[in-house]
């Protein structure tokens, strides 16, 4: 199982890409599919207010929040 170690954000601060511990990079749609399939550790998919699929870290994990990960 892979883990996200860094993120890329757009000009509005939304995460657009996810860098994994093996060096590969996924766009948002790929990451949603990977989380849904159980391939990414520590993340979950939820529907945001606009009804779109979004990703967030599973609550209760120490020192692991997507918003606090370094950018690449």
CHARMM internal coordinates of N, CA and C (Angstrom, degrees):
IC EDIT
DIST 1 N 1 CA 1.4464
DIST 1 CA 1 C 1.5315
ANGL 1 N 1 CA 1 C 107.89
DIST 1 C 2 N 1.3085
ANGL 1 CA 1 C 2 N 116.00
DIHE 1 N 1 CA 1 C 2 N 137.14
DIST 2 N 2 CA 1.4638
ANGL 1 C 2 N 2 CA 121.86
DIHE 1 CA 1 C 2 N 2 CA -177.76
DIST 2 CA 2 C 1.5223
ANGL 2 N 2 CA 2 C 111.01
DIHE 1 C 2 N 2 CA 2 C -94.14
DIST 2 C 3 N 1.3223
ANGL 2 CA 2 C 3 N 114.69
DIHE 2 N 2 CA 2 C 3 N 163.45
DIST 3 N 3 CA 1.4626
ANGL 2 C 3 N 3 CA 121.35
DIHE 2 CA 2 C 3 N 3 CA 179.61
DIST 3 CA 3 C 1.5303
ANGL 3 N 3 CA 3 C 108.46
DIHE 2 C 3 N 3 CA 3 C -134.21
DIST 3 C 4 N 1.3303
ANGL 3 CA 3 C 4 N 116.30
DIHE 3 N 3 CA 3 C 4 N 140.33
DIST 4 N 4 CA 1.4639
ANGL 3 C 4 N 4 CA 121.80
DIHE 3 CA 3 C 4 N 4 CA 177.02
DIST 4 CA 4 C 1.5284
ANGL 4 N 4 CA 4 C 108.11
DIHE 3 C 4 N 4 CA 4 C -76.95
DIST 4 C 5 N 1.3472
ANGL 4 CA 4 C 5 N 115.80
DIHE 4 N 4 CA 4 C 5 N 130.17
DIST 5 N 5 CA 1.4674
ANGL 4 C 5 N 5 CA 120.00
DIHE 4 CA 4 C 5 N 5 CA -178.96
DIST 5 CA 5 C 1.5232
ANGL 5 N 5 CA 5 C 113.05
DIHE 4 C 5 N 5 CA 5 C -115.69
DIST 5 C 6 N 1.3466
ANGL 5 CA 5 C 6 N 117.60
DIHE 5 N 5 CA 5 C 6 N -13.34
DIST 6 N 6 CA 1.4653
ANGL 5 C 6 N 6 CA 121.66
DIHE 5 CA 5 C 6 N 6 CA 179.43
DIST 6 CA 6 C 1.5282
ANGL 6 N 6 CA 6 C 108.70
DIHE 5 C 6 N 6 CA 6 C -158.69
DIST 6 C 7 N 1.3214
ANGL 6 CA 6 C 7 N 116.08
DIHE 6 N 6 CA 6 C 7 N 160.00
DIST 7 N 7 CA 1.4657
ANGL 6 C 7 N 7 CA 120.85
DIHE 6 CA 6 C 7 N 7 CA -178.43
DIST 7 CA 7 C 1.5268
ANGL 7 N 7 CA 7 C 109.93
DIHE 6 C 7 N 7 CA 7 C -134.28
DIST 7 C 8 N 1.3226
ANGL 7 CA 7 C 8 N 115.76
DIHE 7 N 7 CA 7 C 8 N 159.86
DIST 8 N 8 CA 1.4711
ANGL 7 C 8 N 8 CA 122.52
DIHE 7 CA 7 C 8 N 8 CA 171.99
DIST 8 CA 8 C 1.5218
ANGL 8 N 8 CA 8 C 106.12
DIHE 7 C 8 N 8 CA 8 C -119.13
DIST 8 C 9 N 1.3389
ANGL 8 CA 8 C 9 N 115.73
DIHE 8 N 8 CA 8 C 9 N 135.08
DIST 9 N 9 CA 1.4632
ANGL 8 C 9 N 9 CA 120.54
DIHE 8 CA 8 C 9 N 9 CA -178.29
DIST 9 CA 9 C 1.5243
ANGL 9 N 9 CA 9 C 110.62
DIHE 8 C 9 N 9 CA 9 C -116.74
DIST 9 C 10 N 1.3340
ANGL 9 CA 9 C 10 N 115.88
DIHE 9 N 9 CA 9 C 10 N 153.18
DIST 10 N 10 CA 1.4542
ANGL 9 C 10 N 10 CA 120.06
DIHE 9 CA 9 C 10 N 10 CA 175.23
DIST 10 CA 10 C 1.5278
ANGL 10 N 10 CA 10 C 109.57
DIHE 9 C 10 N 10 CA 10 C -85.16
DIST 10 C 11 N 1.3057
ANGL 10 CA 10 C 11 N 116.69
DIHE 10 N 10 CA 10 C 11 N -175.97
DIST 11 N 11 CA 1.4652
ANGL 10 C 11 N 11 CA 121.39
DIHE 10 CA 10 C 11 N 11 CA -175.86
DIST 11 CA 11 C 1.5272
ANGL 11 N 11 CA 11 C 112.99
DIHE 10 C 11 N 11 CA 11 C -65.66
DIST 11 C 12 N 1.3337
ANGL 11 CA 11 C 12 N 116.65
DIHE 11 N 11 CA 11 C 12 N -17.62
DIST 12 N 12 CA 1.4640
ANGL 11 C 12 N 12 CA 120.87
DIHE 11 CA 11 C 12 N 12 CA 179.12
DIST 12 CA 12 C 1.5267
ANGL 12 N 12 CA 12 C 112.24
DIHE 11 C 12 N 12 CA 12 C -97.56
DIST 12 C 13 N 1.3408
ANGL 12 CA 12 C 13 N 116.57
DIHE 12 N 12 CA 12 C 13 N 3.77
DIST 13 N 13 CA 1.4558
ANGL 12 C 13 N 13 CA 120.46
DIHE 12 CA 12 C 13 N 13 CA 177.86
DIST 13 CA 13 C 1.5142
ANGL 13 N 13 CA 13 C 115.51
DIHE 12 C 13 N 13 CA 13 C 87.59
DIST 13 C 14 N 1.3286
ANGL 13 CA 13 C 14 N 117.51
DIHE 13 N 13 CA 13 C 14 N 5.43
DIST 14 N 14 CA 1.4711
ANGL 13 C 14 N 14 CA 121.10
DIHE 13 CA 13 C 14 N 14 CA 178.00
DIST 14 CA 14 C 1.5218
ANGL 14 N 14 CA 14 C 109.74
DIHE 13 C 14 N 14 CA 14 C -82.48
DIST 14 C 15 N 1.3165
ANGL 14 CA 14 C 15 N 115.60
DIHE 14 N 14 CA 14 C 15 N 138.56
DIST 15 N 15 CA 1.4658
ANGL 14 C 15 N 15 CA 119.85
DIHE 14 CA 14 C 15 N 15 CA 178.80
DIST 15 CA 15 C 1.5239
ANGL 15 N 15 CA 15 C 108.83
DIHE 14 C 15 N 15 CA 15 C -73.59
DIST 15 C 16 N 1.3365
ANGL 15 CA 15 C 16 N 115.73
DIHE 15 N 15 CA 15 C 16 N 127.24
DIST 16 N 16 CA 1.4623
ANGL 15 C 16 N 16 CA 120.98
DIHE 15 CA 15 C 16 N 16 CA -178.72
DIST 16 CA 16 C 1.5224
ANGL 16 N 16 CA 16 C 112.74
DIHE 15 C 16 N 16 CA 16 C -111.77
DIST 16 C 17 N 1.3433
ANGL 16 CA 16 C 17 N 116.82
DIHE 16 N 16 CA 16 C 17 N -27.60
DIST 17 N 17 CA 1.4671
ANGL 16 C 17 N 17 CA 120.98
DIHE 16 CA 16 C 17 N 17 CA -177.33
DIST 17 CA 17 C 1.5291
ANGL 17 N 17 CA 17 C 109.47
DIHE 16 C 17 N 17 CA 17 C -140.04
DIST 17 C 18 N 1.3216
ANGL 17 CA 17 C 18 N 114.29
DIHE 17 N 17 CA 17 C 18 N 153.67
DIST 18 N 18 CA 1.4606
ANGL 17 C 18 N 18 CA 121.86
DIHE 17 CA 17 C 18 N 18 CA -176.02
DIST 18 CA 18 C 1.5211
ANGL 18 N 18 CA 18 C 108.91
DIHE 17 C 18 N 18 CA 18 C -129.20
DIST 18 C 19 N 1.3287
ANGL 18 CA 18 C 19 N 117.21
DIHE 18 N 18 CA 18 C 19 N 126.00
DIST 19 N 19 CA 1.4609
ANGL 18 C 19 N 19 CA 121.44
DIHE 18 CA 18 C 19 N 19 CA 177.51
DIST 19 CA 19 C 1.5256
ANGL 19 N 19 CA 19 C 108.05
DIHE 18 C 19 N 19 CA 19 C -98.97
DIST 19 C 20 N 1.3332
ANGL 19 CA 19 C 20 N 115.54
DIHE 19 N 19 CA 19 C 20 N 129.62
DIST 20 N 20 CA 1.4561
ANGL 19 C 20 N 20 CA 120.90
DIHE 19 CA 19 C 20 N 20 CA -176.55
DIST 20 CA 20 C 1.5182
ANGL 20 N 20 CA 20 C 111.62
DIHE 19 C 20 N 20 CA 20 C -96.15
DIST 20 C 21 N 1.3266
ANGL 20 CA 20 C 21 N 115.30
DIHE 20 N 20 CA 20 C 21 N 167.00
DIST 21 N 21 CA 1.4661
ANGL 20 C 21 N 21 CA 120.80
DIHE 20 CA 20 C 21 N 21 CA -177.39
DIST 21 CA 21 C 1.5243
ANGL 21 N 21 CA 21 C 112.97
DIHE 20 C 21 N 21 CA 21 C -66.37
DIST 21 C 22 N 1.3274
ANGL 21 CA 21 C 22 N 118.24
DIHE 21 N 21 CA 21 C 22 N -14.02
DIST 22 N 22 CA 1.4673
ANGL 21 C 22 N 22 CA 120.42
DIHE 21 CA 21 C 22 N 22 CA 176.12
DIST 22 CA 22 C 1.5295
ANGL 22 N 22 CA 22 C 112.15
DIHE 21 C 22 N 22 CA 22 C -93.76
DIST 22 C 23 N 1.3461
ANGL 22 CA 22 C 23 N 116.79
DIHE 22 N 22 CA 22 C 23 N 3.84
DIST 23 N 23 CA 1.4521
ANGL 22 C 23 N 23 CA 121.71
DIHE 22 CA 22 C 23 N 23 CA 178.01
DIST 23 CA 23 C 1.5212
ANGL 23 N 23 CA 23 C 114.76
DIHE 22 C 23 N 23 CA 23 C 93.44
DIST 23 C 24 N 1.3213
ANGL 23 CA 23 C 24 N 117.67
DIHE 23 N 23 CA 23 C 24 N -11.49
DIST 24 N 24 CA 1.4627
ANGL 23 C 24 N 24 CA 119.63
DIHE 23 CA 23 C 24 N 24 CA 179.91
DIST 24 CA 24 C 1.5284
ANGL 24 N 24 CA 24 C 110.13
DIHE 23 C 24 N 24 CA 24 C -76.34
DIST 24 C 25 N 1.3381
ANGL 24 CA 24 C 25 N 115.16
DIHE 24 N 24 CA 24 C 25 N 160.23
DIST 25 N 25 CA 1.4593
ANGL 24 C 25 N 25 CA 121.77
DIHE 24 CA 24 C 25 N 25 CA -178.57
DIST 25 CA 25 C 1.5183
ANGL 25 N 25 CA 25 C 108.61
DIHE 24 C 25 N 25 CA 25 C -125.21
DIST 25 C 26 N 1.3329
ANGL 25 CA 25 C 26 N 116.14
DIHE 25 N 25 CA 25 C 26 N 136.38
DIST 26 N 26 CA 1.4680
ANGL 25 C 26 N 26 CA 122.39
DIHE 25 CA 25 C 26 N 26 CA 177.47
DIST 26 CA 26 C 1.5178
ANGL 26 N 26 CA 26 C 108.97
DIHE 25 C 26 N 26 CA 26 C -119.86
DIST 26 C 27 N 1.3377
ANGL 26 CA 26 C 27 N 115.54
DIHE 26 N 26 CA 26 C 27 N 142.46
DIST 27 N 27 CA 1.4596
ANGL 26 C 27 N 27 CA 118.42
DIHE 26 CA 26 C 27 N 27 CA 171.72
DIST 27 CA 27 C 1.5362
ANGL 27 N 27 CA 27 C 107.59
DIHE 26 C 27 N 27 CA 27 C -80.64
DIST 27 C 28 N 1.3109
ANGL 27 CA 27 C 28 N 116.27
DIHE 27 N 27 CA 27 C 28 N 178.25
DIST 28 N 28 CA 1.4690
ANGL 27 C 28 N 28 CA 120.28
DIHE 27 CA 27 C 28 N 28 CA -174.97
DIST 28 CA 28 C 1.5267
ANGL 28 N 28 CA 28 C 112.66
DIHE 27 C 28 N 28 CA 28 C -59.11
DIST 28 C 29 N 1.3225
ANGL 28 CA 28 C 29 N 117.12
DIHE 28 N 28 CA 28 C 29 N -47.91
DIST 29 N 29 CA 1.4665
ANGL 28 C 29 N 29 CA 120.24
DIHE 28 CA 28 C 29 N 29 CA -177.88
DIST 29 CA 29 C 1.5283
ANGL 29 N 29 CA 29 C 111.88
DIHE 28 C 29 N 29 CA 29 C -62.99
DIST 29 C 30 N 1.3199
ANGL 29 CA 29 C 30 N 116.45
DIHE 29 N 29 CA 29 C 30 N -41.09
DIST 30 N 30 CA 1.4648
ANGL 29 C 30 N 30 CA 120.14
DIHE 29 CA 29 C 30 N 30 CA 177.72
DIST 30 CA 30 C 1.5211
ANGL 30 N 30 CA 30 C 110.66
DIHE 29 C 30 N 30 CA 30 C -63.43
DIST 30 C 31 N 1.3287
ANGL 30 CA 30 C 31 N 116.40
DIHE 30 N 30 CA 30 C 31 N -40.98
DIST 31 N 31 CA 1.4585
ANGL 30 C 31 N 31 CA 120.32
DIHE 30 CA 30 C 31 N 31 CA 179.90
DIST 31 CA 31 C 1.5232
ANGL 31 N 31 CA 31 C 111.63
DIHE 30 C 31 N 31 CA 31 C -66.49
DIST 31 C 32 N 1.3245
ANGL 31 CA 31 C 32 N 117.77
DIHE 31 N 31 CA 31 C 32 N -40.09
DIST 32 N 32 CA 1.4741
ANGL 31 C 32 N 32 CA 120.94
DIHE 31 CA 31 C 32 N 32 CA 176.80
DIST 32 CA 32 C 1.5202
ANGL 32 N 32 CA 32 C 109.49
DIHE 31 C 32 N 32 CA 32 C -58.76
DIST 32 C 33 N 1.3254
ANGL 32 CA 32 C 33 N 116.70
DIHE 32 N 32 CA 32 C 33 N -46.31
DIST 33 N 33 CA 1.4654
ANGL 32 C 33 N 33 CA 120.41
DIHE 32 CA 32 C 33 N 33 CA 179.38
DIST 33 CA 33 C 1.5212
ANGL 33 N 33 CA 33 C 111.62
DIHE 32 C 33 N 33 CA 33 C -63.19
DIST 33 C 34 N 1.3293
ANGL 33 CA 33 C 34 N 117.51
DIHE 33 N 33 CA 33 C 34 N -40.36
DIST 34 N 34 CA 1.4615
ANGL 33 C 34 N 34 CA 121.41
DIHE 33 CA 33 C 34 N 34 CA -179.78
DIST 34 CA 34 C 1.5252
ANGL 34 N 34 CA 34 C 111.44
DIHE 33 C 34 N 34 CA 34 C -66.92
DIST 34 C 35 N 1.3276
ANGL 34 CA 34 C 35 N 117.23
DIHE 34 N 34 CA 34 C 35 N -41.15
DIST 35 N 35 CA 1.4658
ANGL 34 C 35 N 35 CA 120.26
DIHE 34 CA 34 C 35 N 35 CA 177.93
DIST 35 CA 35 C 1.5243
ANGL 35 N 35 CA 35 C 109.61
DIHE 34 C 35 N 35 CA 35 C -64.43
DIST 35 C 36 N 1.3242
ANGL 35 CA 35 C 36 N 117.15
DIHE 35 N 35 CA 35 C 36 N -44.77
DIST 36 N 36 CA 1.4580
ANGL 35 C 36 N 36 CA 121.70
DIHE 35 CA 35 C 36 N 36 CA 179.59
DIST 36 CA 36 C 1.5248
ANGL 36 N 36 CA 36 C 111.21
DIHE 35 C 36 N 36 CA 36 C -60.17
DIST 36 C 37 N 1.3264
ANGL 36 CA 36 C 37 N 116.55
DIHE 36 N 36 CA 36 C 37 N -36.75
DIST 37 N 37 CA 1.4679
ANGL 36 C 37 N 37 CA 121.50
DIHE 36 CA 36 C 37 N 37 CA 179.82
DIST 37 CA 37 C 1.5284
ANGL 37 N 37 CA 37 C 112.48
DIHE 36 C 37 N 37 CA 37 C -80.73
DIST 37 C 38 N 1.3389
ANGL 37 CA 37 C 38 N 117.91
DIHE 37 N 37 CA 37 C 38 N -3.00
DIST 38 N 38 CA 1.4481
ANGL 37 C 38 N 38 CA 121.06
DIHE 37 CA 37 C 38 N 38 CA 179.29
DIST 38 CA 38 C 1.5133
ANGL 38 N 38 CA 38 C 114.23
DIHE 37 C 38 N 38 CA 38 C 78.84
DIST 38 C 39 N 1.3408
ANGL 38 CA 38 C 39 N 116.86
DIHE 38 N 38 CA 38 C 39 N 22.90
DIST 39 N 39 CA 1.4602
ANGL 38 C 39 N 39 CA 121.22
DIHE 38 CA 38 C 39 N 39 CA -176.63
DIST 39 CA 39 C 1.5274
ANGL 39 N 39 CA 39 C 113.65
DIHE 38 C 39 N 39 CA 39 C -93.05
DIST 39 C 40 N 1.3364
ANGL 39 CA 39 C 40 N 117.85
DIHE 39 N 39 CA 39 C 40 N -12.96
DIST 40 N 40 CA 1.4655
ANGL 39 C 40 N 40 CA 121.31
DIHE 39 CA 39 C 40 N 40 CA -179.95
DIST 40 CA 40 C 1.5213
ANGL 40 N 40 CA 40 C 109.33
DIHE 39 C 40 N 40 CA 40 C -117.21
DIST 40 C 41 N 1.2904
ANGL 40 CA 40 C 41 N 115.20
DIHE 40 N 40 CA 40 C 41 N 127.06
DIST 41 N 41 CA 1.4598
ANGL 40 C 41 N 41 CA 123.19
DIHE 40 CA 40 C 41 N 41 CA -175.91
DIST 41 CA 41 C 1.5284
ANGL 41 N 41 CA 41 C 112.05
DIHE 40 C 41 N 41 CA 41 C -79.28
DIST 41 C 42 N 1.3245
ANGL 41 CA 41 C 42 N 116.12
DIHE 41 N 41 CA 41 C 42 N 139.08
DIST 42 N 42 CA 1.4565
ANGL 41 C 42 N 42 CA 121.81
DIHE 41 CA 41 C 42 N 42 CA 171.20
DIST 42 CA 42 C 1.5137
ANGL 42 N 42 CA 42 C 116.41
DIHE 41 C 42 N 42 CA 42 C 79.89
DIST 42 C 43 N 1.3372
ANGL 42 CA 42 C 43 N 118.08
DIHE 42 N 42 CA 42 C 43 N 11.26
DIST 43 N 43 CA 1.4558
ANGL 42 C 43 N 43 CA 121.45
DIHE 42 CA 42 C 43 N 43 CA -177.56
DIST 43 CA 43 C 1.5216
ANGL 43 N 43 CA 43 C 111.09
DIHE 42 C 43 N 43 CA 43 C -125.27
DIST 43 C 44 N 1.3261
ANGL 43 CA 43 C 44 N 115.22
DIHE 43 N 43 CA 43 C 44 N 158.25
DIST 44 N 44 CA 1.4590
ANGL 43 C 44 N 44 CA 120.99
DIHE 43 CA 43 C 44 N 44 CA 174.75
DIST 44 CA 44 C 1.5241
ANGL 44 N 44 CA 44 C 109.51
DIHE 43 C 44 N 44 CA 44 C -141.18
DIST 44 C 45 N 1.3268
ANGL 44 CA 44 C 45 N 115.80
DIHE 44 N 44 CA 44 C 45 N 155.85
DIST 45 N 45 CA 1.4627
ANGL 44 C 45 N 45 CA 122.42
DIHE 44 CA 44 C 45 N 45 CA 178.35
DIST 45 CA 45 C 1.5219
ANGL 45 N 45 CA 45 C 107.87
DIHE 44 C 45 N 45 CA 45 C -101.58
DIST 45 C 46 N 1.3258
ANGL 45 CA 45 C 46 N 115.93
DIHE 45 N 45 CA 45 C 46 N 138.65
DIST 46 N 46 CA 1.4604
ANGL 45 C 46 N 46 CA 121.56
DIHE 45 CA 45 C 46 N 46 CA 175.10
DIST 46 CA 46 C 1.5199
ANGL 46 N 46 CA 46 C 108.49
DIHE 45 C 46 N 46 CA 46 C -142.33
DIST 46 C 47 N 1.3358
ANGL 46 CA 46 C 47 N 116.47
DIHE 46 N 46 CA 46 C 47 N 163.76
DIST 47 N 47 CA 1.4626
ANGL 46 C 47 N 47 CA 120.04
DIHE 46 CA 46 C 47 N 47 CA 176.39
DIST 47 CA 47 C 1.5151
ANGL 47 N 47 CA 47 C 108.81
DIHE 46 C 47 N 47 CA 47 C -94.53
DIST 47 C 48 N 1.3351
ANGL 47 CA 47 C 48 N 115.60
DIHE 47 N 47 CA 47 C 48 N 127.56
DIST 48 N 48 CA 1.4634
ANGL 47 C 48 N 48 CA 120.01
DIHE 47 CA 47 C 48 N 48 CA 178.38
DIST 48 CA 48 C 1.5272
ANGL 48 N 48 CA 48 C 110.25
DIHE 47 C 48 N 48 CA 48 C -79.37
DIST 48 C 49 N 1.3180
ANGL 48 CA 48 C 49 N 116.67
DIHE 48 N 48 CA 48 C 49 N -178.19
DIST 49 N 49 CA 1.4720
ANGL 48 C 49 N 49 CA 121.18
DIHE 48 CA 48 C 49 N 49 CA -176.61
DIST 49 CA 49 C 1.5197
ANGL 49 N 49 CA 49 C 113.02
DIHE 48 C 49 N 49 CA 49 C -61.01
DIST 49 C 50 N 1.3229
ANGL 49 CA 49 C 50 N 116.24
DIHE 49 N 49 CA 49 C 50 N -26.82
DIST 50 N 50 CA 1.4685
ANGL 49 C 50 N 50 CA 120.83
DIHE 49 CA 49 C 50 N 50 CA 179.56
DIST 50 CA 50 C 1.5262
ANGL 50 N 50 CA 50 C 111.45
DIHE 49 C 50 N 50 CA 50 C -83.84
DIST 50 C 51 N 1.3410
ANGL 50 CA 50 C 51 N 117.40
DIHE 50 N 50 CA 50 C 51 N -1.34
DIST 51 N 51 CA 1.4536
ANGL 50 C 51 N 51 CA 121.01
DIHE 50 CA 50 C 51 N 51 CA 179.58
DIST 51 CA 51 C 1.5134
ANGL 51 N 51 CA 51 C 113.62
DIHE 50 C 51 N 51 CA 51 C 83.79
DIST 51 C 52 N 1.3396
ANGL 51 CA 51 C 52 N 117.10
DIHE 51 N 51 CA 51 C 52 N 11.78
DIST 52 N 52 CA 1.4611
ANGL 51 C 52 N 52 CA 121.19
DIHE 51 CA 51 C 52 N 52 CA -179.76
DIST 52 CA 52 C 1.5294
ANGL 52 N 52 CA 52 C 109.82
DIHE 51 C 52 N 52 CA 52 C -96.95
DIST 52 C 53 N 1.3218
ANGL 52 CA 52 C 53 N 115.77
DIHE 52 N 52 CA 52 C 53 N 153.10
DIST 53 N 53 CA 1.4573
ANGL 52 C 53 N 53 CA 120.02
DIHE 52 CA 52 C 53 N 53 CA 176.42
DIST 53 CA 53 C 1.5212
ANGL 53 N 53 CA 53 C 110.34
DIHE 52 C 53 N 53 CA 53 C -72.24
DIST 53 C 54 N 1.3142
ANGL 53 CA 53 C 54 N 116.08
DIHE 53 N 53 CA 53 C 54 N 131.33
DIST 54 N 54 CA 1.4567
ANGL 53 C 54 N 54 CA 123.08
DIHE 53 CA 53 C 54 N 54 CA 176.73
DIST 54 CA 54 C 1.5173
ANGL 54 N 54 CA 54 C 108.68
DIHE 53 C 54 N 54 CA 54 C -129.71
DIST 54 C 55 N 1.3210
ANGL 54 CA 54 C 55 N 115.74
DIHE 54 N 54 CA 54 C 55 N 166.42
DIST 55 N 55 CA 1.4649
ANGL 54 C 55 N 55 CA 121.67
DIHE 54 CA 54 C 55 N 55 CA -178.27
DIST 55 CA 55 C 1.5166
ANGL 55 N 55 CA 55 C 108.70
DIHE 54 C 55 N 55 CA 55 C -121.19
DIST 55 C 56 N 1.3164
ANGL 55 CA 55 C 56 N 115.91
DIHE 55 N 55 CA 55 C 56 N 139.83
DIST 56 N 56 CA 1.4632
ANGL 55 C 56 N 56 CA 120.79
DIHE 55 CA 55 C 56 N 56 CA 172.57
DIST 56 CA 56 C 1.5145
ANGL 56 N 56 CA 56 C 108.75
DIHE 55 C 56 N 56 CA 56 C -143.64
DIST 56 C 57 N 1.3175
ANGL 56 CA 56 C 57 N 115.22
DIHE 56 N 56 CA 56 C 57 N 161.42
DIST 57 N 57 CA 1.4557
ANGL 56 C 57 N 57 CA 119.35
DIHE 56 CA 56 C 57 N 57 CA 177.83
DIST 57 CA 57 C 1.5340
ANGL 57 N 57 CA 57 C 108.50
DIHE 56 C 57 N 57 CA 57 C -74.62
DIST 57 C 58 N 1.3090
ANGL 57 CA 57 C 58 N 115.31
DIHE 57 N 57 CA 57 C 58 N 149.69
DIST 58 N 58 CA 1.4612
ANGL 57 C 58 N 58 CA 120.78
DIHE 57 CA 57 C 58 N 58 CA 177.93
DIST 58 CA 58 C 1.5212
ANGL 58 N 58 CA 58 C 107.64
DIHE 57 C 58 N 58 CA 58 C -67.36
DIST 58 C 59 N 1.2956
ANGL 58 CA 58 C 59 N 116.60
DIHE 58 N 58 CA 58 C 59 N 133.42
DIST 59 N 59 CA 1.4666
ANGL 58 C 59 N 59 CA 120.84
DIHE 58 CA 58 C 59 N 59 CA -177.64
DIST 59 CA 59 C 1.5182
ANGL 59 N 59 CA 59 C 111.33
DIHE 58 C 59 N 59 CA 59 C -65.50
DIST 59 C 60 N 1.3162
ANGL 59 CA 59 C 60 N 114.23
DIHE 59 N 59 CA 59 C 60 N 150.56
DIST 60 N 60 CA 1.4530
ANGL 59 C 60 N 60 CA 120.23
DIHE 59 CA 59 C 60 N 60 CA 176.81
DIST 60 CA 60 C 1.5182
ANGL 60 N 60 CA 60 C 115.04
DIHE 59 C 60 N 60 CA 60 C 92.05
DIST 60 C 61 N 1.3262
ANGL 60 CA 60 C 61 N 117.01
DIHE 60 N 60 CA 60 C 61 N -0.67
DIST 61 N 61 CA 1.4619
ANGL 60 C 61 N 61 CA 120.02
DIHE 60 CA 60 C 61 N 61 CA 177.89
DIST 61 CA 61 C 1.5236
ANGL 61 N 61 CA 61 C 109.10
DIHE 60 C 61 N 61 CA 61 C -88.18
DIST 61 C 62 N 1.2935
ANGL 61 CA 61 C 62 N 116.36
DIHE 61 N 61 CA 61 C 62 N 126.71
DIST 62 N 62 CA 1.4561
ANGL 61 C 62 N 62 CA 119.31
DIHE 61 CA 61 C 62 N 62 CA 178.58
DIST 62 CA 62 C 1.5222
ANGL 62 N 62 CA 62 C 110.31
DIHE 61 C 62 N 62 CA 62 C -74.88
DIST 62 C 63 N 1.3241
ANGL 62 CA 62 C 63 N 115.59
DIHE 62 N 62 CA 62 C 63 N 137.14
DIST 63 N 63 CA 1.4616
ANGL 62 C 63 N 63 CA 122.75
DIHE 62 CA 62 C 63 N 63 CA 173.36
DIST 63 CA 63 C 1.5294
ANGL 63 N 63 CA 63 C 114.04
DIHE 62 C 63 N 63 CA 63 C 58.02
DIST 63 C 64 N 1.3404
ANGL 63 CA 63 C 64 N 117.39
DIHE 63 N 63 CA 63 C 64 N 30.57
DIST 64 N 64 CA 1.4573
ANGL 63 C 64 N 64 CA 119.23
DIHE 63 CA 63 C 64 N 64 CA 176.24
DIST 64 CA 64 C 1.5175
ANGL 64 N 64 CA 64 C 109.90
DIHE 63 C 64 N 64 CA 64 C -140.84
DIST 64 C 65 N 1.3080
ANGL 64 CA 64 C 65 N 114.83
DIHE 64 N 64 CA 64 C 65 N 94.78
DIST 65 N 65 CA 1.4518
ANGL 64 C 65 N 65 CA 122.21
DIHE 64 CA 64 C 65 N 65 CA 176.62
DIST 65 CA 65 C 1.5224
ANGL 65 N 65 CA 65 C 107.08
DIHE 64 C 65 N 65 CA 65 C -134.79
DIST 65 C 66 N 1.3231
ANGL 65 CA 65 C 66 N 117.25
DIHE 65 N 65 CA 65 C 66 N 131.03
DIST 66 N 66 CA 1.4610
ANGL 65 C 66 N 66 CA 120.08
DIHE 65 CA 65 C 66 N 66 CA -178.17
DIST 66 CA 66 C 1.5265
ANGL 66 N 66 CA 66 C 111.43
DIHE 65 C 66 N 66 CA 66 C -55.34
DIST 66 C 67 N 1.3111
ANGL 66 CA 66 C 67 N 117.21
DIHE 66 N 66 CA 66 C 67 N -38.32
DIST 67 N 67 CA 1.4663
ANGL 66 C 67 N 67 CA 120.15
DIHE 66 CA 66 C 67 N 67 CA -177.33
DIST 67 CA 67 C 1.5234
ANGL 67 N 67 CA 67 C 112.90
DIHE 66 C 67 N 67 CA 67 C -68.76
DIST 67 C 68 N 1.3171
ANGL 67 CA 67 C 68 N 117.85
DIHE 67 N 67 CA 67 C 68 N -19.75
DIST 68 N 68 CA 1.4650
ANGL 67 C 68 N 68 CA 119.99
DIHE 67 CA 67 C 68 N 68 CA -179.80
DIST 68 CA 68 C 1.5299
ANGL 68 N 68 CA 68 C 113.55
DIHE 67 C 68 N 68 CA 68 C -100.02
DIST 68 C 69 N 1.3280
ANGL 68 CA 68 C 69 N 117.44
DIHE 68 N 68 CA 68 C 69 N -0.75
DIST 69 N 69 CA 1.4537
ANGL 68 C 69 N 69 CA 119.93
DIHE 68 CA 68 C 69 N 69 CA 177.83
DIST 69 CA 69 C 1.5296
ANGL 69 N 69 CA 69 C 110.48
DIHE 68 C 69 N 69 CA 69 C -72.33
DIST 69 C 70 N 1.3284
ANGL 69 CA 69 C 70 N 117.37
DIHE 69 N 69 CA 69 C 70 N 152.23
DIST 70 N 70 CA 1.4747
ANGL 69 C 70 N 70 CA 119.84
DIHE 69 CA 69 C 70 N 70 CA 178.81
DIST 70 CA 70 C 1.5292
ANGL 70 N 70 CA 70 C 110.68
DIHE 69 C 70 N 70 CA 70 C -65.73
DIST 70 C 71 N 1.3234
ANGL 70 CA 70 C 71 N 115.17
DIHE 70 N 70 CA 70 C 71 N 155.90
DIST 71 N 71 CA 1.4718
ANGL 70 C 71 N 71 CA 120.23
DIHE 70 CA 70 C 71 N 71 CA 175.83
DIST 71 CA 71 C 1.5212
ANGL 71 N 71 CA 71 C 108.97
DIHE 70 C 71 N 71 CA 71 C -94.22
DIST 71 C 72 N 1.3324
ANGL 71 CA 71 C 72 N 114.80
DIHE 71 N 71 CA 71 C 72 N 153.29
DIST 72 N 72 CA 1.4643
ANGL 71 C 72 N 72 CA 120.10
DIHE 71 CA 71 C 72 N 72 CA 177.42
DIST 72 CA 72 C 1.5089
ANGL 72 N 72 CA 72 C 109.78
DIHE 71 C 72 N 72 CA 72 C -126.54
END
COOR INIT
IC SEED 1 N 1 CA 1 C
IC BUILD
